[in-house]
Amino acid sequence: MQIPLAAFVLAAVLPAVPVQAEPTYSLPALVARAKPAVVTVLAYDPDKALPSLGTGFFVAPGRLLSVRHLFAGATRAEVRTVGGETLPVAGLLAEELAWDLALVAVTTPAPSGEVLPLATALPAEGERVVTLGCPFGFEWSVSEGLVSALRELPETGVLLQHTAAVSLGSSGCPLLNLHGEVVGMQAAVTTGEKVLSAGQQLNFAVPCDRLVALKPGNLRALAECAQEVPAGWQPPLLGGVDRAGLRFLTRDDFQAATAFFQDAVKRTPNEADAWFRLGLCHEKCGEADKAVAAYKQALELDPNLAVACNNLGVVYLQQGRTADAVEALSAAVRLKPDYTLAHGTLAEALVKVERYEEAAAEAKRAIAADSKLAAAHYHLGVALFHLGNRDGARREQEFLLGFDRGFAERLGALLGSAPARRQERQHEHDVDAPGE
């Protein structure tokens, strides 16, 4: 076979690049060596019917590492080995609450005597790792993944973010490199904010340098320190995970997102959308005056931003500034005639200023676009009542009975009052309703 001349030219020009061989390892052999050092931990709180379940691993004969929250409120605990032994926990030798660490002593060393060595350096991002734990009570389950990031947490430090599968019961399990060294220990798998949840490839482990720093002290029985960390305690590092990255943008955490958009308007002060989103965060956090200021700045930069007009009108309604609300919401529907929610909220504002014919017209426009808008039906009913059309108001009340009894009852109460005259002023509660 003849080799094309171009191949010789390329070979002469390009330097040879050595091929990096994948490290050779035997995962079954690694697991077989590590398994005798990994235990299932059962911690008993006298106020709970069933024990808390987690994982731990021996780092010295008779000493194991696990997570501190597992022993919260517990007065006794025991560990189960792969060999079938059940070893009572003698107590705590050391703890680090900030990192949810516990160095635990057992009354009798495991017969196998196996321990896991702690790594002296953090793993690299992209490095392969293995876990061995007790997810949902399935003891000594193996999973493999990658170190996806060395994640710097505010006011805490570095956590190992990894993709090895973990679930409830995996807390405290070792994160091993391919040499069988512990590079980290799995942190709590869930938090009150559900930062982490079973089955996701978004998991966090306490790094090995924190494990190495935990030195044994005087032994304390669990009963002595049971109330120091009460049941339900959440380790501080989970708060750091909760604040890490831009996760708040994925879960409607407007309090956290406020700082993000405050920074955004500093970087791009002429970006109307950034000011609008800052206003929305302030609105959602109940900061009405700040929301108004941000929405007005957005409209200063982009007077055609209909959504900012709408939201500004909603906040004005919350502040009781009904005339300003009518002006802002009228601008919203003028800029965007098919803005259904703005028509509905404008109907509410017009009812409040007793402009009932206009209110009825705006409510009808909203209902024409979305017949299920309960607030629009309610405000249409209120407007019709004040215009002397009790039959029309009654029809709206009957319609509301089918899917919003709160509005239906309010409208029914209005219909049960004295007959209204168009020019007769009604009490505030007769026409008050929340904005859309």
C-alpha positions in Angstrom: 0.0 0.0 0.0 1.3 3.4 -0.9 1.3 6.2 1.7 0.3 9.6 0.4 3.2 12.2 0.3 1.1 14.5 2.5 1.4 12.1 5.3 5.2 12.3 5.3 5.0 16.1 5.2 2.7 16.2 8.2 4.9 13.8 10.1 7.9 16.0 9.5 6.2 19.2 10.6 4.2 18.1 13.6 6.2 17.0 16.7 5.3 13.7 18.2 2.9 14.1 21.2 3.2 11.4 23.8 0.0 9.5 24.6 -1.1 9.7 28.2 -2.1 6.3 29.2 -5.2 5.9 31.4 -4.1 4.6 34.8 -4.6 1.0 35.1 -6.6 -0.1 38.1 -9.0 -2.8 39.2 -12.2 -1.4 40.7 -13.2 -4.8 42.1 -9.9 -5.1 43.8 -10.1 -1.6 45.2 -13.6 -2.2 46.5 -12.5 -5.6 48.0 -9.7 -3.8 49.9 -11.9 -0.9 51.1 -15.0 -2.8 52.1 -13.9 -4.2 55.5 -13.1 -0.7 56.6 -16.5 0.8 55.8 -19.4 0.4 58.3 -23.0 1.2 58.5 -23.8 3.5 61.4 -27.0 3.3 63.4 -27.6 6.2 65.9 -30.5 6.0 68.5 -32.3 9.1 69.7 -34.6 8.2 72.6 -37.3 10.5 71.2 -37.4 8.7 67.9 -38.8 5.2 67.2 -36.2 4.4 64.5 -32.5 5.0 64.4 -30.7 7.5 62.1 -28.8 5.7 59.3 -25.5 6.6 57.8 -22.0 5.5 56.9 -18.6 5.7 58.4 -15.1 4.3 57.9 -12.2 3.2 60.0 -9.1 5.4 59.9 -7.3 3.7 62.8 -8.1 0.5 64.8 -11.2 1.2 66.9 -11.6 4.8 65.4 -13.9 5.8 62.6 -14.9 9.0 60.8 -18.5 9.9 60.1 -20.8 12.9 60.0 -21.7 14.7 63.2 -25.3 15.3 62.3 -25.9 11.6 62.3 -25.5 11.5 66.1 -27.6 14.6 66.8 -29.8 13.9 69.8 -28.5 10.3 70.0 -27.6 8.7 73.3 -26.2 5.5 71.9 -25.0 4.1 68.5 -23.6 1.0 66.9 -21.9 0.1 63.7 -22.3 -2.9 61.4 -19.3 -4.3 59.6 -19.2 -6.2 56.4 -18.2 -9.3 58.3 -21.5 -9.3 60.2 -20.2 -7.9 63.5 -22.2 -5.2 65.4 -19.9 -3.0 67.4 -21.2 -0.5 70.1 -20.0 3.1 69.8 -18.1 4.1 72.9 -18.4 7.9 72.2 -16.9 10.9 70.4 -13.2 11.5 70.4 -13.4 14.8 68.4 -15.9 16.8 66.4 -15.8 19.8 64.0 -19.3 21.2 63.7 -18.5 23.7 61.0 -17.6 20.7 58.7 -20.1 18.2 60.2 -17.2 15.9 61.2 -17.1 13.3 64.0 -14.3 11.1 65.1 -15.9 8.1 66.8 -14.5 5.3 69.0 -16.0 1.9 69.1 -15.8 -0.3 72.2 -14.0 -3.1 70.3 -11.9 -2.8 67.2 -13.2 -4.5 64.1 -11.8 -8.0 63.8 -10.5 -7.4 60.3 -8.4 -4.4 61.5 -8.7 -2.8 58.1 -8.4 1.0 57.9 -8.5 3.5 55.0 -5.6 5.8 54.5 -6.3 9.5 54.2 -4.9 11.3 51.1 -2.4 14.1 51.6 -3.5 16.2 48.7 -6.8 17.2 47.2 -7.9 15.4 44.0 -7.8 17.2 40.6 -10.9 18.3 38.9 -11.9 15.5 36.5 -10.2 12.8 38.6 -12.2 9.6 39.0 -13.5 8.7 42.4 -15.4 5.9 44.1 -17.8 5.8 47.0 -18.8 2.9 49.2 -21.8 3.5 51.5 -25.3 2.7 52.6 -27.8 4.5 50.3 -31.3 4.0 51.5 -30.0 1.1 53.7 -28.4 -0.9 50.9 -25.1 -1.5 52.6 -21.7 -1.4 50.9 -23.1 -0.1 47.6 -20.4 1.1 45.2 -20.7 4.0 42.8 -18.1 5.8 40.6 -17.9 9.3 39.4 -15.7 12.3 38.8 -14.6 15.3 40.8 -16.5 17.9 39.0 -15.2 20.9 40.9 -13.3 22.1 43.9 -16.1 24.4 45.1 -15.2 27.4 47.2 -18.0 28.1 49.6 -18.6 31.5 51.2 -17.2 31.8 54.7 -16.5 28.0 54.8 -13.8 26.8 52.4 -13.4 24.2 49.7 -15.8 21.3 49.2 -15.3 18.5 46.7 -18.2 18.5 44.2 -18.5 15.1 42.6 -20.8 13.0 40.4 -20.7 9.6 42.2 -24.3 8.6 43.0 -25.3 9.0 46.7 -28.6 8.9 48.5 -29.9 9.1 52.1 -27.7 6.8 54.2 -24.6 7.7 52.2 -23.7 10.6 54.5 -20.3 9.8 56.0 -19.2 7.4 53.3 -15.6 7.7 52.0 -14.8 9.2 48.6 -11.8 7.2 47.3 -9.3 7.9 44.6 -8.0 5.1 42.4 -5.2 4.3 44.8 -7.7 3.6 47.6 -7.0 6.8 49.5 -9.8 8.8 51.1 -9.9 12.2 49.3 -13.1 13.2 51.0 -16.1 12.2 53.0 -19.7 12.6 51.8 -21.5 15.5 53.4 -25.3 15.5 54.2 -27.3 14.4 51.2 -30.3 16.7 51.7 -30.9 20.1 53.3 -34.0 22.0 54.2 -33.6 23.8 50.9 -33.2 20.5 49.0 -29.8 21.7 47.6 -28.9 18.0 47.1 -31.3 15.2 46.5 -31.0 11.5 45.9 -30.0 10.4 42.4 -28.5 13.7 41.3 -25.0 13.9 40.1 -24.5 17.0 42.2 -22.9 15.9 45.5 -20.5 17.4 47.9 -17.8 15.9 50.1 -15.6 17.3 52.9 -12.1 17.4 51.6 -9.3 15.2 53.0 -7.3 18.1 54.5 -10.2 18.7 56.9 -10.3 15.0 57.8 -6.6 14.9 58.5 -6.9 18.0 60.8 -9.4 16.3 63.1 -7.3 15.0 66.0 -8.5 12.7 68.8 -9.2 14.2 72.2 -10.8 12.9 75.4 -13.5 10.3 74.9 -17.1 11.6 75.6 -20.1 9.3 75.8 -22.9 10.1 73.4 -25.3 10.6 76.3 -23.1 13.4 77.6 -23.2 15.4 74.3 -26.6 14.4 73.0 -28.1 17.8 73.7 -25.2 19.8 72.4 -26.3 19.0 68.9 -30.1 18.6 69.0 -32.1 16.5 66.7 -32.8 18.1 63.3 -29.5 20.2 63.5 -28.2 21.3 60.1 -24.5 21.7 59.7 -23.3 25.2 58.7 -21.5 23.9 55.6 -24.9 23.2 54.0 -25.7 26.9 54.2 -22.5 27.5 52.2 -23.6 25.0 49.6 -27.0 26.7 49.5 -25.3 30.0 48.7 -22.8 28.7 46.2 -22.8 29.5 42.6 -26.0 30.8 40.9 -28.3 28.1 42.2 -30.6 30.8 43.6 -31.5 31.7 40.1 -33.0 28.2 39.6 -35.3 28.2 42.6 -36.9 31.6 42.9 -34.7 32.6 45.8 -35.4 36.4 45.3 -33.5 37.3 48.5 -30.3 35.8 47.2 -31.0 37.0 43.7 -31.3 40.6 44.9 -27.5 40.9 45.4 -26.9 39.4 42.0 -29.0 42.0 40.2 -27.6 44.8 42.4 -24.2 43.9 41.1 -25.7 43.6 37.6 -27.0 47.2 37.6 -23.6 48.4 38.8 -21.9 46.7 35.9 -24.5 47.7 33.3 -26.3 50.7 34.7 -28.0 51.4 31.3 -29.6 48.0 31.0 -33.3 48.3 31.6 -33.9 44.6 32.0 -31.4 44.4 34.8 -33.2 47.2 36.7 -36.5 45.5 36.0 -35.3 42.2 37.5 -33.9 44.0 40.5 -37.3 45.6 41.0 -38.9 42.2 40.8 -36.6 40.8 43.5 -37.4 43.8 45.7 -41.1 43.3 45.1 -41.0 39.6 45.9 -39.1 40.4 49.1 -41.7 42.9 50.2 -39.5 45.9 49.7 -42.0 48.1 47.9 -40.2 51.4 47.9 -37.1 49.8 46.5 -39.1 48.0 43.9 -40.8 51.3 42.7 -37.4 52.9 42.4 -36.0 50.1 40.3 -39.0 49.8 38.1 -39.0 53.6 37.5 -35.3 53.4 36.6 -36.1 50.6 34.1 -38.8 52.7 32.5 -36.5 55.7 32.4 -34.1 53.6 30.3 -36.8 51.9 28.3 -40.2 53.7 28.3 -41.7 50.8 26.2 -41.1 48.1 28.8 -44.8 47.1 29.4 -44.0 44.5 32.1 -42.3 47.2 34.2 -45.4 49.4 33.9 -47.5 46.5 35.0 -45.4 45.5 38.0 -45.1 49.2 39.0 -48.8 49.4 39.0 -49.2 46.3 41.1 -46.7 47.7 43.7 -48.6 51.0 43.7 -51.8 49.1 44.5 -50.1 47.4 47.4 -49.0 50.8 48.7 -52.5 52.2 48.3 -51.5 54.6 45.6 -54.4 53.8 43.4 -54.2 56.9 41.1 -50.6 56.1 40.3 -51.5 52.5 39.8 -54.2 53.4 37.2 -51.6 55.5 35.4 -48.9 52.8 35.3 -51.4 50.0 34.4 -53.0 52.1 31.6 -49.5 52.6 30.2 -48.9 48.8 30.3 -52.1 48.0 28.3 -51.4 50.9 25.9 -47.9 49.5 25.2 -49.2 45.9 25.0 -52.9 45.7 24.2 -53.0 41.9 24.7 -51.5 42.1 28.2 -54.2 40.1 30.0 -52.9 40.4 33.5 -52.5 44.1 33.2 -56.1 44.5 32.0 -57.3 42.5 35.0 -55.2 44.5 37.5 -56.2 47.8 35.8 -59.8 46.7 36.4 -59.1 46.4 40.1 -57.4 49.8 40.3 -60.3 51.4 38.4 -62.8 49.9 40.8 -60.9 51.4 43.7 -61.2 54.9 42.2 -64.9 54.3 41.4 -64.5 54.5 37.6 -66.8 51.5 37.2 -67.6 51.7 33.5 -63.9 51.6 32.6 -63.3 48.9 35.2 -66.0 46.7 33.6 -64.5 47.2 30.2 -61.0 46.2 31.4 -62.3 43.2 33.3 -64.1 42.0 30.2 -60.9 42.3 28.1 -59.1 40.2 30.6 -61.8 37.6 30.7 -62.0 37.4 26.9 -58.4 36.4 26.9 -58.5 34.1 29.9 -62.0 33.1 31.2 -60.5 31.6 34.4 -59.2 34.8 35.8 -61.1 34.8 39.1 -60.0 38.4 40.1 -61.3 39.8 36.8 -64.7 38.1 37.2 -64.9 39.5 40.8 -64.0 43.0 39.7 -66.4 42.8 36.8 -69.1 41.8 39.3 -68.2 44.7 41.6 -68.3 47.2 38.7 -71.6 45.9 37.4 -73.1 46.1 40.9 -72.1 49.7 41.3 -73.5 50.4 37.8 -76.9 49.1 38.9 -76.6 45.8 37.0 -77.3 43.4 39.8 -78.2 40.5 37.4 -74.9 40.8 35.7 -73.1 40.9 39.1 -75.1 37.8 40.2 -74.0 35.9 37.0 -70.3 36.7 37.9 -70.9 35.5 41.4 -72.5 32.2 40.2 -69.6 31.7 37.8 -67.1 32.2 40.6 -68.8 29.6 42.8 -67.4 27.0 40.4 -63.7 27.7 40.9 -63.0 30.4 43.5 -65.3 30.4 46.5 -63.4 33.2 48.2 -64.2 35.7 45.5 -67.7 34.2 45.1 -68.5 34.8 48.8 -67.1 38.3 48.8 -69.2 39.2 45.8 -72.2 37.5 47.3 -71.8 39.6 50.5 -71.8 42.7 48.3 -75.0 41.6 46.5 -76.6 41.0 49.8 -76.1 44.5 51.0 -78.3 47.5 50.4 -79.0 48.3 46.7 -76.3 50.4 45.2 -76.6 53.6 43.2 -74.0 54.5 40.6 -72.8 57.6 42.4 -73.1 56.0 45.9 -69.6 55.5 47.5 -69.1 52.0 48.8 -66.9 51.0 51.7 -63.3 50.0 50.9 -63.7 46.4 51.8 -66.5 46.0 49.2 -64.2 46.6 46.3 -60.8 45.5 47.7 -59.1 42.4 46.2 -55.6 41.4 45.7 -53.8 42.3 42.5 -52.9 39.7 40.0 
